[in-house]
Amino acid sequence: MLILDWMKPNVITVMPDTSLLQCKKLLKDNRINYLPVVDRDKIVVGLISSSDLKAFAPQHTTGYEILEALDMMAETKVKDVMVVAPVVINYNNTVEQAAKVMFDRHVACLPVTDDEDKLVGIITGWDVFHALLNMSGAEQGGEEAGFMLPNQPGTIREILDTLKTNGMSVISVLSAAADNGMRQVKIRFRAQDSSALDDTFEILQKHNGLRYWVRDGKVHMKG
């Protein structure tokens, strides 16, 4: 899945000389948590988040302290507190690559740039989460079966053939490497009628690699 399909385009940005008070208003008014900082050529030079502004929140709620905090935010520039040269990602990459970069670099969002390093979007951890949820097929309903199979070519084919023979429509297939030369496989599928689904689950439950199955939203563990 391409980042282009899941990033937020038309990003709200600020410049290095923008005040923190302006940032606070932009974050609140637009219900966002991140503001890429760009120069006049739309090159990303920094990143500021709502959490960066928490240091300027008053410790108490007296009118004087609130006014003092607002004055300080009005005087402080983005360039003084922003993350300089934040991690970015090219728009031609995939959501999976974005997820790996976020995980490896411990960041919660990535400004997205084009081949000229100009900002074209932003992708956050929530965007990645939504994309992976969509990829799993969970939002499309259906039934599910999970297997532990040898990590060898062709081990999924037998299961897919069984589903096809019984008239099942495959929604998604996810696979992840496990220990000892095995891999975890999750298949989500949909039936045309309950009778065919009964027959399918009866066959699947005889498969040595079956770990669990989900029907009508209820998880069943193989004994």
N, C-alpha and C positions, 0 to 999 in steps of 0.2 A: 504494500500500500504506500503510495507516494505522499510525501509531506505536503505537496501542493494541494492534495485533496482534503487535508485535515488541519492545515495551519489557518490562523486568522489573518486575512489580508487587511489592507487599509489600517495599519497599525497606528495607534496614537503614540506620538513620540515627543520628546523634549530635546532641547539643546543644552550644552554644558552650562550656559549662563542662566538657565531657567531657575527660578527660586523654588525652594522646597514647598513653600506655601502654594504655589501654582501646581506643583506635582500632587500635593495632597488633594486639591480640588479636582484635578483630572482623574485621579484614581477613584475618588468617591463618586463623582458624577457619572463615570462610565462603568463603575462596578468592575474594575480590573485590579490586578495586583502588581503588574509590571509595566514599566515604561522604558523602552529602549532609548538610549541617548545617542543622537546622531549629529554629524556635522552638516555643513551646508550642502554637501554632495550626497547626503543620505548614507554615509558610511557609518557603521556602528562603532562608537567610541566608548560606550559605557552602558550600564544597565542600573536602574534604580527600582526598588520594590517597596511595597507598603511596609514591610518589616524594617526597612532602612529608616523609615520615618518615626518608628516607635521610640527611638532614642530621644526624640524631641518632645514626646508627650509629657505633660506636667505630672509630677508625682502625686499632687493633690488636686482638688477641684476648686480652689479659690480663684476668684476672678482675676486677681493679680498674676498668679502663676500661669493661668491660661493666656492672658495677654502677653506675658513675657515669652511663653513658648511660641506664640504666633509671630511675635516680633523677630525672634531668633530664626524661625523658618522663613520669614520674608527676607531676611538678610543673608541666609546661607544659600549658596548656589549648588546646583546638582553636581558640578565637577568636584566639589569638596567632599562628597560622601558616596558617589557612585562607585560601582564595581567597574574598574578600568579594564578595557579590552576583554569583555566577557566572552564566554564560549559561544560560538555561533555555528550554524550548519547550513550547507548549501541546499537550495530548494529542489535539486535533482535527486536528493537522497530519499530513503524510505523511512516510514514511521518506526520500523524496527531499529534502523540505524540511529534515529533520534533517541529512542528509548535507551539504547546501549550507551550513547554519549552522556545522556543525563545520569544514568546509573554509574558509569565510570568516573564522571567528573563531579558527582554529587551536586547537581544543579536541578532546579525545578522548572526551568523554561529555557528555550533557545531562540534567540532572534534568527530569522531565516533570511539568507542573503542570496543574491543572484551571482552570476559568474563575474560580475564587476564589483563584487563585495558590497553592493547596495542593498539596503533593507527592503524586503518585499513581503514580510510577514513575521509571525511569531507563533511558536508552538509550545504549549505548556504540558505539564505532567497530566493534567485532566484531559487534554486533547489526545494524548497518547493512550491514556486509559480508555477513552471512548472508542478510539480506533481499534484497539486490541479486543475490546468487548464486542465490537461489530464483527471483527475478524473471526471471533469464536462462534458466531452465529447465535449467541444467547438471546439477542433481541428479536430473533425470528421464530422463537418457539421450537416445537418439535421435541423429539426424544434424544437420549444420549446414551452412549456406551463407552466405557473406558477399559483399556487393555494394557497389559504388560507383555511386550512382544520382543523376540530376538531382534537385535539391531542389524538386520540383514535385508537386502533387496527382496521385494516381493511378499513380505510378511503381511502387509496390509491388504494386498490384492484379494486374498481369500475372503476376508471380511466384506470388502466392497462388493465382491461378486455375490455373496450371500444376500446383501442388502438389495442389490439390483435384481436378483432372481425373484425376490419377494416383493418387488414393486416399490421399494423405498426410494425417496428422493434425498440424496445426500446434500446437506446444508454446508457442513464444514468438516475438515479433517485437520487436527493439530497433533504434532509429534514433538517429543522432547527426549533427548538422550538421558538415560538413567545409568545406574552402576551395573557392573558385571555383564557388559555387552548387551544390555536390554534397552528398550525405549518405551516411554509411556505414550500411548496413542488415545486420543479422544475423538470420537466420531459423533456428529450430530446429524440426525436425519428426520424425515417426515413421512408418515404413512398416509395412504389414500383411504384406508378403512381399518377399523379396529381388529378385524379378523386377521388381516395380513400382518398387523403389528403383533398379535398374539403369536403367530407362527414364527415371526422373525426373532422375537425375544426367546422363544423356546429353543431355537437353534443356537442363538448367541450364548445362552446360558450353558451350553455344552462345550463351548470353546475353552480350552485350557488357559488361555491368556486373559479371559475376562476377569476384571476386578470389581466392577460395579456397573449398574445401569440406572438410568433415570427415566421414569415414566409418569406422566401427569404431574410432574414437578416433585415427585418423591424419589429419593435416592435409595437404592437397594444394593447392599454389599453381597458379593458372592461368598458363600460360606466355605 
